[in-house]
Amino acid sequence: RGADRWTFVHVLLMDALLAPLAPPRRRRLHARVAAALGERVPADGALVTMHLDRAADASGAYAGALDAAARARRVYALEEAEQFLRIAERHAPDAGAVATVRATLAEVAEARGRADEAEELCALALDWYATHGDPRDAIRLRRMRERVRAALGAPARETRAALEALVAEAATAGATDERVALLGMLAATHLRLGAREAAVSAATEAVPLDEPPGQHALPH
């Protein structure tokens, strides 16, 4: 606190103080605070975003939340990343943007060990990706879904069947990176089932796909 101003160390404290005010006035005050904070050098982007969220500034809150979430993920602050992704989800401009945010939320949920939540988020995102966007993105999401289902105890034979179908789809879509990742998962699943030769076959299929252009496997 200075001689003529107060600094609110947490946006929730300001929320409590503004609670008696009518919602339109609260939103205007949050917008003014966000603008003032944004002029600071360096600006606290995360704090600005929280005020923009409460100001119902959809475009500003969405962009700021994505940036804040990405910064949080880079330092493994996953709970904070999830909070900002939820802000982005609320303010996403269209169904495709919502699906993209939910796919990222699924990644965060998996990293936090919440496989059941990750599976649900994958399914929600796939509602859009199944008929829109790049099919390679849908394949990536379905691979993640199989991974979290396996973590939840899905039968290995069901996982194997799903992965084999996805390997074929990845080949058709030209999604080489996904095909390599899927073959690795498939090899591990074969090993779980005791099928060593099938595991070696899947791993061997992945090797040339994972090589940089212009490089080849050594001759036998």
N, C-alpha and C positions, 0 to 999 in steps of 0.2 A: 504493500500500500504506500503510495506517495502522498504528498500534501493534498492533492486534488483528484486522486483517482484510486480505484480499487483494482487489483488483479485477482481474477478468479482462478484458483489453481486447478480446478477441475470443472468441466462443463456441467456435471451433475449438480454441483453446488449452485451454479447459476440457475439451473432448471428449478431447483427448490425455491430460490428467491423470487423467480419470475412466475411461479405457479399461480399466485392469485390473479395475475393479469389475464385479460381475454386472449384467446389463441392468436388472433391477427396481430395484436400488439407484441406478443411474445415472439412471433416469427419475425416481425420487423426489427426487434431488438437483437435477435440472434444474427440477422443479416448485417446489421450495423457492426456488431462485434466481429463477425467474419471479415468484413471489409477492413476494419481497423487492424486486425491481426495479420491480414494478408499484406499490409503495407510494411510490416516489420522486415528487417533484414538481419539474419535469415528468417523467413516466415516459418511458423510451425504448421506445416501442411496438414498434419493429423488433427490438430485442434481446430484449424479453420474448417476442415471437412465436417467435424462434429457439429459446429455451429451452422454450417450450410444445410446439413441434414435437418436440424431443428427449425431452420428458416424455410424449409420446404423448397429450397433451391435445387431442383432435380438435376439439372445439367452439371452444376458446380459440385454438388455432393457426389454424383456418380463418378465424375472424372477424378475428384480428389480421393474418393474412397478406393478406387482401383490403384491409384499411385501409392496411397498409404498401405494398402494390403500388400502390394509388391515389395515395398520397403520392409515391412514387418516379416514377410516370408524370407527375405534375404538374410535376416539375422535370427531366423527360427523362432520368432515371436508369434507362434501359430494361433494362440487365443486372440491376440490383437488383430492378426490378419483376418480371422473369421469375423470379428466384430465389424471390420470395415467392409468385408465382402457382403455382409448382411445389409449394410447401408447401400452398397452398390446394387444389390438385388432389389431393394425397395425403389430405387430411383432409376433403374435401367430403362432406356428409352423404348425398347421393343422386345418382342419375344426372343429374338436371337440373342440379344444382349443378356437377357435373363438366363437363357440356357448356358451361355458362356460363363457367366458368374457362377452358376450352379455346378458346372464342371470343375471350376477352380475350387469351389467349396468342397467338392468331393475329394479332391487331392489333399486339401488341408485336413479334412476329417480322417482320411486314411492315415496321414502322417501323425495324427494325434491318437491313433489306435482305436478309432470309432468306426469299425468296419460296417456295422449295420446302418449308420447314418450315411456313410460313403456310398453304400449300395443304393439307398433311397435317392440320394442326390444324383447318382448316375442315371437312374431310371427317369427322374424328372427332366434332366438335361436331354436324355435320349428321346423324349417325347417330341422335341423340336429337331434334334440332329438326325433323327431317322428319316425325315422327309425334306430337310433343308440343309444348306451349307455343303461343305466338303465331306464326301463320304469317308475320307481318311480320319476326320475328327470323330465321326461316329464309331469307327473301328477302334480308335484309341480309347474312347469311353467304354466300349464293350469289353475291351481287354482289361481295363481297370475294374469293371464290374465283376469279371470272372476272377480276378485276383482277390478282391475283397470277399467274394462268395466262398472262395477256397479257404480264406482265413476264418470264415464263419462256419466252416465244416462241411461245405458242399461235397458230395461224393466225387472221388477222383475221376470216375468214369464219366460223370456228367461234365466235369471240367474238361476232360480230354476231348469229348465230342464237340463242345462249344469252341475250344481252341482250334481244333482241326477245321471247323467251318470258317472261323475267322482268318486262319492262315490262307485259305483259298480265296476269301474275299479280299484280303490284303494284296494278294498276287494280282487279282483282277483289277484292283484300283491303282496298282502301281505304288502302293504304300510300302516301300522297301524297309524303312526303319521299323514300321509296325510289324512287318512280316518277321524281321529278325527278332524283335522282342517277343512275339508270339511263339516263334519256334523255340526260343529259350524257355519260355513257360511250359511249352508242350514237352520238351525234353525232361524238365523237372517232374512233370506230371507222370510221364511214362515211368520214370524211376520210382515214383511213389507206388506205382502199380506193379513194380518188379519187372517191367519190360525194358531190359537194358538195351537190347538191340534197337528197339524203336527209339529209345532216347538218343543213342548214338546217331541214328539216321537223321533225327530232327536237328541235332546239333551240327552235324556235318552239312546239312542243307543250308544252315544259317551262315556258315563260315564265309563262303565266297560273297554272300550278299553284304556282309559287314566290312568288306575290304574297301579301302579307298580306291577311286578310279585309277586304272593303270597298273594296279598291283594284282598279282595272281598268287595262288597257293603254290608252295614249293612242289616240284614233281616228286612222286613217290619212287 
